[in-house]
Amino acid sequence: MPNQTVDIINLNVGGQRFSTSRQTLTWISDSFFTAMLNGLISTNRDDQGYIFIDRDPKLFSIILNYLRTKEL
């Protein structure tokens, strides 16, 4: 199996850091994350370069798990 490069996206959501793949965040074509990563929504970055999203990290972890598994 050939090696594939995975584009890792680093997020800081409400002070908690998350890392995931671009594919995970963008498989829903008309989502906030797809728009953000395509430059349609401006982003702020923290001091380590993570994209900052001012939301509850506990709730975001549920959303991220759904994006990863496609299951509720």
C-alpha positions in Angstrom: 0.0 0.0 0.0 1.5 3.4 -1.0 2.2 6.0 1.6 -0.4 8.8 1.7 0.2 12.2 3.1 -2.4 13.2 5.6 -3.1 17.0 6.0 -3.3 17.5 9.8 -5.4 20.4 11.1 -4.7 21.7 14.6 -7.5 23.4 16.4 -7.7 25.2 19.7 -11.4 25.0 20.8 -12.1 27.0 23.9 -8.5 26.4 25.2 -8.4 22.7 24.5 -6.3 21.5 21.6 -7.4 19.0 19.0 -5.7 17.5 15.9 -7.5 15.8 13.1 -7.3 15.3 9.4 -8.6 17.8 6.8 -10.6 14.9 5.4 -12.4 14.4 8.7 -13.4 18.0 8.9 -14.4 18.5 5.3 -16.4 15.3 4.3 -19.6 17.4 4.6 -19.1 19.7 1.7 -21.3 22.6 2.9 -20.1 22.7 6.5 -18.5 25.4 8.6 -15.2 23.5 8.6 -15.1 23.1 4.9 -15.8 26.9 4.4 -13.2 27.8 7.1 -10.5 25.5 5.6 -11.3 26.8 2.1 -10.7 30.4 3.3 -14.4 31.5 3.1 -14.5 32.1 6.8 -11.6 34.1 8.5 -9.7 32.4 11.2 -7.7 33.4 14.2 -4.7 31.5 15.4 -3.2 31.0 18.9 0.4 31.5 19.8 1.3 28.0 18.6 -0.5 28.4 15.3 -3.6 26.4 16.1 -6.8 27.6 14.6 -8.8 29.2 17.5 -12.5 28.5 17.7 -14.3 30.1 20.7 -16.7 27.3 21.6 -17.2 24.7 24.3 -14.5 22.0 23.9 -16.7 19.3 25.5 -19.4 19.8 22.9 -16.8 20.1 20.1 -15.4 16.7 21.0 -18.8 15.2 20.4 -19.0 16.9 17.0 -15.5 15.8 16.1 -16.3 12.2 17.1 -19.3 12.3 14.8 -17.2 13.6 11.9 -14.7 10.8 12.5 -17.2 7.9 12.8 -20.2 9.2 11.0 -22.3 7.7 13.8 -24.3 9.4 16.6 
